[in-house]
Amino acid sequence: MASRQPGQNLAHQAGELSGQAQVKRDEFQNKASEVSHAAQNKASEASQAAQNKAGDASSTAQDIKDQASHLLQQTGEQVKSMAQGAADAVKNTLGMNNPSNPNNPGHNASNPSNNPSNPNNPSNPSNNPRI
């Protein structure tokens, strides 16, 4: 067997070390790539979960807004109806019924006491002693 010279032996060892370093570097790069892909997948999953939660929250907020709007509309209609009822009650009490009501003597054009040309009507100028 031929003996190697010390320079060849060192070159051989350097080549082996270089090859081992290359293998280690490739293993490290593969591991780093796997970790990177895993992190990207986790980030994507977290992002999708956050979007789903935001969509659910938005939908819930819209439902609450719609319910509140409907409630306010109903309340407004009830208040309007109660106010109209109160106004009608006051008008009835004071005898100021709706002008379109034929039973309302105060606003009936065919009622002679309401006619300004009626001599007994106080708004008739001929009944006014100051003139």
Rosetta constraint file for C-alpha pairs under 8 A:
AtomPair CA 4 CA 8 HARMONIC 6.22 0.50
AtomPair CA 4 CA 9 HARMONIC 6.35 0.50
AtomPair CA 5 CA 9 HARMONIC 6.32 0.50
AtomPair CA 6 CA 10 HARMONIC 6.28 0.50
AtomPair CA 7 CA 11 HARMONIC 6.22 0.50
AtomPair CA 8 CA 12 HARMONIC 6.04 0.50
AtomPair CA 9 CA 13 HARMONIC 6.19 0.50
AtomPair CA 10 CA 14 HARMONIC 6.03 0.50
AtomPair CA 11 CA 15 HARMONIC 6.14 0.50
AtomPair CA 12 CA 16 HARMONIC 6.29 0.50
AtomPair CA 13 CA 17 HARMONIC 6.13 0.50
AtomPair CA 14 CA 18 HARMONIC 5.97 0.50
AtomPair CA 15 CA 19 HARMONIC 6.13 0.50
AtomPair CA 16 CA 20 HARMONIC 6.15 0.50
AtomPair CA 17 CA 21 HARMONIC 6.01 0.50
AtomPair CA 18 CA 22 HARMONIC 6.18 0.50
AtomPair CA 19 CA 23 HARMONIC 6.25 0.50
AtomPair CA 20 CA 24 HARMONIC 6.19 0.50
AtomPair CA 21 CA 25 HARMONIC 5.98 0.50
AtomPair CA 22 CA 26 HARMONIC 6.14 0.50
AtomPair CA 23 CA 27 HARMONIC 6.18 0.50
AtomPair CA 24 CA 28 HARMONIC 6.06 0.50
AtomPair CA 25 CA 29 HARMONIC 6.13 0.50
AtomPair CA 26 CA 30 HARMONIC 6.10 0.50
AtomPair CA 27 CA 31 HARMONIC 6.14 0.50
AtomPair CA 28 CA 32 HARMONIC 6.05 0.50
AtomPair CA 29 CA 33 HARMONIC 6.03 0.50
AtomPair CA 30 CA 34 HARMONIC 6.19 0.50
AtomPair CA 31 CA 35 HARMONIC 6.19 0.50
AtomPair CA 32 CA 36 HARMONIC 6.04 0.50
AtomPair CA 33 CA 37 HARMONIC 6.14 0.50
AtomPair CA 34 CA 38 HARMONIC 6.10 0.50
AtomPair CA 35 CA 39 HARMONIC 6.09 0.50
AtomPair CA 36 CA 40 HARMONIC 6.16 0.50
AtomPair CA 37 CA 41 HARMONIC 6.14 0.50
AtomPair CA 38 CA 42 HARMONIC 6.18 0.50
AtomPair CA 39 CA 43 HARMONIC 6.05 0.50
AtomPair CA 40 CA 44 HARMONIC 6.04 0.50
AtomPair CA 41 CA 45 HARMONIC 6.11 0.50
AtomPair CA 42 CA 46 HARMONIC 6.06 0.50
AtomPair CA 43 CA 47 HARMONIC 5.99 0.50
AtomPair CA 44 CA 48 HARMONIC 6.13 0.50
AtomPair CA 45 CA 49 HARMONIC 6.11 0.50
AtomPair CA 46 CA 50 HARMONIC 6.09 0.50
AtomPair CA 47 CA 51 HARMONIC 6.17 0.50
AtomPair CA 48 CA 52 HARMONIC 6.14 0.50
AtomPair CA 49 CA 53 HARMONIC 6.17 0.50
AtomPair CA 50 CA 54 HARMONIC 6.05 0.50
AtomPair CA 51 CA 55 HARMONIC 6.03 0.50
AtomPair CA 52 CA 56 HARMONIC 6.15 0.50
AtomPair CA 53 CA 57 HARMONIC 6.08 0.50
AtomPair CA 54 CA 58 HARMONIC 5.99 0.50
AtomPair CA 55 CA 59 HARMONIC 6.06 0.50
AtomPair CA 56 CA 60 HARMONIC 6.11 0.50
AtomPair CA 57 CA 61 HARMONIC 6.03 0.50
AtomPair CA 58 CA 62 HARMONIC 6.10 0.50
AtomPair CA 59 CA 63 HARMONIC 6.20 0.50
AtomPair CA 60 CA 64 HARMONIC 6.24 0.50
AtomPair CA 61 CA 65 HARMONIC 6.11 0.50
AtomPair CA 62 CA 66 HARMONIC 6.09 0.50
AtomPair CA 63 CA 67 HARMONIC 6.15 0.50
AtomPair CA 64 CA 68 HARMONIC 6.09 0.50
AtomPair CA 65 CA 69 HARMONIC 6.08 0.50
AtomPair CA 66 CA 70 HARMONIC 6.14 0.50
AtomPair CA 67 CA 71 HARMONIC 6.11 0.50
AtomPair CA 68 CA 72 HARMONIC 6.09 0.50
AtomPair CA 69 CA 73 HARMONIC 6.15 0.50
AtomPair CA 70 CA 74 HARMONIC 6.21 0.50
AtomPair CA 71 CA 75 HARMONIC 6.09 0.50
AtomPair CA 72 CA 76 HARMONIC 6.03 0.50
AtomPair CA 73 CA 77 HARMONIC 6.24 0.50
AtomPair CA 74 CA 78 HARMONIC 6.20 0.50
AtomPair CA 75 CA 79 HARMONIC 6.13 0.50
AtomPair CA 76 CA 80 HARMONIC 6.09 0.50
AtomPair CA 77 CA 81 HARMONIC 6.10 0.50
AtomPair CA 78 CA 82 HARMONIC 6.10 0.50
AtomPair CA 79 CA 83 HARMONIC 6.06 0.50
AtomPair CA 80 CA 84 HARMONIC 6.13 0.50
AtomPair CA 81 CA 85 HARMONIC 6.15 0.50
AtomPair CA 82 CA 86 HARMONIC 6.13 0.50
AtomPair CA 83 CA 87 HARMONIC 6.09 0.50
AtomPair CA 84 CA 88 HARMONIC 6.10 0.50
AtomPair CA 85 CA 89 HARMONIC 6.12 0.50
AtomPair CA 86 CA 90 HARMONIC 6.22 0.50
AtomPair CA 87 CA 91 HARMONIC 6.15 0.50
AtomPair CA 88 CA 92 HARMONIC 6.03 0.50
AtomPair CA 88 CA 97 HARMONIC 7.50 0.50
AtomPair CA 89 CA 93 HARMONIC 6.11 0.50
AtomPair CA 90 CA 94 HARMONIC 6.15 0.50
AtomPair CA 91 CA 95 HARMONIC 5.82 0.50
AtomPair CA 91 CA 96 HARMONIC 4.61 0.50
AtomPair CA 91 CA 97 HARMONIC 5.51 0.50
AtomPair CA 92 CA 96 HARMONIC 5.89 0.50
AtomPair CA 92 CA 97 HARMONIC 5.53 0.50
AtomPair CA 95 CA 104 HARMONIC 7.72 0.50
AtomPair CA 95 CA 106 HARMONIC 7.49 0.50
AtomPair CA 96 CA 104 HARMONIC 7.47 0.50
AtomPair CA 96 CA 106 HARMONIC 6.92 0.50
AtomPair CA 97 CA 101 HARMONIC 6.89 0.50
AtomPair CA 97 CA 104 HARMONIC 5.78 0.50
AtomPair CA 98 CA 104 HARMONIC 7.14 0.50
AtomPair CA 99 CA 104 HARMONIC 6.84 0.50
AtomPair CA 99 CA 107 HARMONIC 5.46 0.50
AtomPair CA 99 CA 108 HARMONIC 7.24 0.50
AtomPair CA 102 CA 108 HARMONIC 6.74 0.50
AtomPair CA 104 CA 108 HARMONIC 6.24 0.50
AtomPair CA 105 CA 111 HARMONIC 6.56 0.50
AtomPair CA 106 CA 111 HARMONIC 7.95 0.50
AtomPair CA 106 CA 114 HARMONIC 6.87 0.50
AtomPair CA 107 CA 114 HARMONIC 7.47 0.50
AtomPair CA 108 CA 114 HARMONIC 7.49 0.50
AtomPair CA 109 CA 114 HARMONIC 6.98 0.50
AtomPair CA 109 CA 115 HARMONIC 7.12 0.50
AtomPair CA 110 CA 115 HARMONIC 7.90 0.50
AtomPair CA 111 CA 115 HARMONIC 6.80 0.50
AtomPair CA 112 CA 118 HARMONIC 6.44 0.50
AtomPair CA 113 CA 118 HARMONIC 6.65 0.50
AtomPair CA 113 CA 120 HARMONIC 7.11 0.50
AtomPair CA 113 CA 121 HARMONIC 5.93 0.50
AtomPair CA 114 CA 118 HARMONIC 7.77 0.50
AtomPair CA 114 CA 121 HARMONIC 6.91 0.50
AtomPair CA 115 CA 121 HARMONIC 6.99 0.50
AtomPair CA 116 CA 121 HARMONIC 6.08 0.50
AtomPair CA 116 CA 123 HARMONIC 5.97 0.50
AtomPair CA 116 CA 124 HARMONIC 5.24 0.50
AtomPair CA 117 CA 121 HARMONIC 7.40 0.50
AtomPair CA 117 CA 124 HARMONIC 5.98 0.50
AtomPair CA 118 CA 124 HARMONIC 6.80 0.50
AtomPair CA 119 CA 124 HARMONIC 6.36 0.50
AtomPair CA 119 CA 126 HARMONIC 7.25 0.50
AtomPair CA 119 CA 127 HARMONIC 6.78 0.50
AtomPair CA 120 CA 124 HARMONIC 7.60 0.50
AtomPair CA 120 CA 127 HARMONIC 7.53 0.50
AtomPair CA 121 CA 127 HARMONIC 7.73 0.50
AtomPair CA 122 CA 127 HARMONIC 6.43 0.50
AtomPair CA 122 CA 128 HARMONIC 7.51 0.50
AtomPair CA 123 CA 127 HARMONIC 7.58 0.50
AtomPair CA 123 CA 128 HARMONIC 7.89 0.50
AtomPair CA 124 CA 128 HARMONIC 7.07 0.50
AtomPair CA 125 CA 131 HARMONIC 7.56 0.50
AtomPair CA 126 CA 131 HARMONIC 7.88 0.50
